[in-house]
Every structure is written in C-alpha cells, then in structure tokens.
C-alpha cells in the first residue's frame, strides 16, 4: 500500500529508523557476549541448546537489520533522484511512500522487543 507524505517527514522517519537499527545492532553484539558468558558458565546440554537457539535468532535479527537498512537507503536514493529532477518547493511537496517498509520496521521493533525480553529472562536464569 502507498500513501502521500512530505519529503522532509519521510526523511526524518528514515533517519530515526536508521539510528534505531544501529542501536539494535549494538544490542546484538552485547547479547552475543552475554551468550558466551552463559555458555562458559553452564555445561548443561539443555542450556547449550538454548544458547545455540538464541545465537540463531540473533543472526536472523542481524540479517533483518541489514535488509531494512538497505531498503531505507534505497528509498532515500529514490527521493534524492526525485528531488534532483524537480527541486522547486521540495519542502512543500509530497512523495509516494511505500507503507510496507514502515510496517516492516514496526514489526521488527515489536519482535526484537519480544526477543529481548525472552533473552533477558534466559540470561537471568542461567548466569
């Protein structure tokens, strides 16, 4: 689905999303380090399996972050091309926004929050 939005507003959203994705990427690094601690301190096979499960989930989240960043940057490039074609009154013009990207970012944030909660519970029980 598509909608019309101001260039500046969409650009602000993109910047906000990219900053948030950078933050989530940093959190993944921290989570990986915590998993290493859990793995070192536990020889229980069930805990080792859960560590591996979380490692896989973090890889998936990292891949999704990379994809989202790619789509956001591509959208920025498309806006830049559109602005260069017609730079007149760009701060008052609207552009077409693909809402599927906005929805995908929202879903990522929701799922990452759920994963973080599950992860913190696991680490809290096993450290």
C-alpha positions as CSV (number, residue, x, y, z in Angstrom):
1,X,0.0,0.0,0.0
2,X,1.2,3.5,-0.7
3,X,0.4,7.0,0.6
4,X,1.5,10.5,0.0
5,X,3.8,12.1,2.6
6,X,6.1,15.1,2.7
7,X,9.7,14.5,1.6
8,X,11.1,16.0,4.9
9,X,8.8,13.9,7.1
10,X,9.7,10.7,5.3
11,X,13.4,11.6,5.5
12,X,13.1,12.2,9.3
13,X,11.5,8.8,9.7
14,X,14.3,7.2,7.7
15,X,16.9,8.9,9.9
16,X,15.1,7.8,13.0
17,X,14.8,4.2,11.8
18,X,18.5,4.0,10.8
19,X,19.5,5.3,14.2
20,X,17.2,2.8,15.9
21,X,18.6,-0.1,13.8
22,X,22.2,0.9,14.7
23,X,21.2,0.7,18.3
24,X,19.6,-2.7,17.9
25,X,22.8,-3.8,16.1
26,X,24.8,-2.7,19.1
27,X,22.5,-4.6,21.4
28,X,23.0,-7.8,19.3
29,X,26.8,-7.5,20.0
30,X,26.1,-7.2,23.7
31,X,23.7,-10.2,23.6
32,X,26.3,-12.3,21.8
33,X,28.8,-11.5,24.6
34,X,26.2,-12.4,27.2
35,X,25.5,-15.7,25.5
36,X,29.2,-16.5,25.5
37,X,29.2,-15.9,29.3
38,X,26.2,-18.2,29.8
39,X,27.8,-20.9,27.6
40,X,31.1,-20.7,29.6
41,X,29.4,-21.0,32.9
42,X,27.0,-23.8,32.0
43,X,27.7,-27.3,30.9
44,X,24.1,-28.4,30.9
45,X,23.2,-29.7,27.5
46,X,19.7,-28.0,27.6
47,X,21.3,-24.6,28.3
48,X,23.8,-25.2,25.5
49,X,20.9,-25.9,23.1
50,X,19.1,-22.7,24.2
51,X,22.3,-20.7,23.7
52,X,22.5,-22.0,20.2
53,X,18.8,-21.2,19.6
54,X,19.5,-17.6,20.7
55,X,22.6,-17.4,18.6
56,X,20.5,-18.3,15.5
57,X,17.8,-15.8,16.4
58,X,20.4,-13.1,16.7
59,X,21.8,-14.0,13.3
60,X,18.3,-13.7,11.8
61,X,17.8,-10.3,13.5
62,X,21.1,-9.0,12.2
63,X,20.1,-10.1,8.7
64,X,16.8,-8.3,9.0
65,X,18.5,-5.1,10.2
66,X,20.8,-5.3,7.2
67,X,17.8,-5.7,4.9
68,X,15.9,-2.9,6.5
69,X,18.9,-0.6,6.2
70,X,19.2,-1.5,2.6
71,X,15.5,-0.7,1.9
72,X,15.7,2.6,3.8
73,X,18.8,3.7,1.9
74,X,17.2,2.7,-1.4
75,X,14.1,4.8,-0.5
76,X,16.4,7.8,0.3
77,X,18.1,7.4,-3.0
78,X,14.8,7.4,-4.8
79,X,13.7,10.6,-3.0
80,X,17.0,12.2,-3.9
81,X,16.6,11.4,-7.6
82,X,13.0,12.8,-7.5
83,X,14.2,16.0,-5.8
84,X,17.0,16.5,-8.3
85,X,14.5,16.1,-11.2
86,X,12.3,18.9,-9.7
87,X,13.9,20.8,-6.8
88,X,11.3,23.5,-6.7
89,X,9.4,23.9,-3.4
90,X,10.6,20.5,-2.2
91,X,9.8,21.4,1.4
92,X,6.1,21.7,0.4
93,X,5.8,18.7,-1.9
94,X,4.8,15.2,-1.2
95,X,6.2,11.9,-2.4
96,X,4.8,8.4,-2.5
97,X,5.7,6.3,0.5
98,X,5.5,2.5,0.4
99,X,3.9,1.7,3.7
100,X,5.2,-1.9,3.6
101,X,8.6,-0.6,4.7
102,X,7.0,1.3,7.6
103,X,5.1,-1.8,8.6
104,X,8.2,-3.9,8.4
105,X,10.2,-1.6,10.6
106,X,7.3,-1.6,13.2
107,X,7.1,-5.4,13.1
108,X,10.9,-5.7,13.6
109,X,10.8,-3.4,16.6
110,X,8.0,-5.4,18.1
111,X,9.6,-8.8,17.5
112,X,13.0,-7.5,18.7
113,X,11.4,-6.3,21.9
114,X,9.9,-9.7,22.5
115,X,13.2,-11.4,21.7
116,X,15.0,-9.1,24.1
117,X,12.5,-9.9,26.9
118,X,12.9,-13.6,26.3
119,X,16.7,-13.3,26.1
120,X,17.0,-11.3,29.3
121,X,14.8,-13.9,31.1
122,X,17.0,-16.7,29.9
123,X,20.3,-14.9,30.8
124,X,18.9,-14.0,34.2
125,X,18.1,-17.7,34.9
126,X,21.4,-19.0,33.7
127,X,24.1,-16.6,34.9
